[in-house]
C-alpha cells in the first residue's frame, strides 16, 4: 500500500521502507492497509523533501505554533471546538502530514481524518519534540 501511495505522490519508497518492509517491494503477498501511516522524523523529512503536494497540519495551539513550526505548516488547533468542521473543508484527496508537540493530539487528529475519509494521512511520531531532537529546523 505504501508503494502505491508513494507512486500516487510521484516518488519512490524511501530506502528505509524498502529494507524494513520487503513486502512493499513486491516480494511478498501485499496486505491491505489503511491509508494512514506513522512516520519517524527521517521518513517525514524525506516525504516533505520529495513531494511538494504534502500539506503539513500542525494541530497545536496558536501560541505553540507562533513559538516555532515546520516551514509551510498550517495551524488548526485540535482543541478548537470547530476543529472537525475546519478539517472537513480541506481537500481529502491531498496528502497530509500531521504533528503536534509530542504526537498525542496529532494521533487523535489522524483518527478523525480517517473517519472523514481523507485518502493519505501521515503522522509524525514523537511530534515536534522528536523533530527538534533530531536536529531539524523550525521557522517562526
Buried (B, 14 or more C-beta within 10 A) or exposed (E): BBBEBBEBBEBEBBEEBBEEEEEBEEEEEEEEEEBBBBBBBEBBBBBBEBBEBBBBBBBBBEEBBEEEBBEEBBBBBBEBEEBBEEBEEBEBEEBBBBBBBBBEBBBBBBEBBBEEEBBBBBBBBBBBEBBBEEEBEEEE
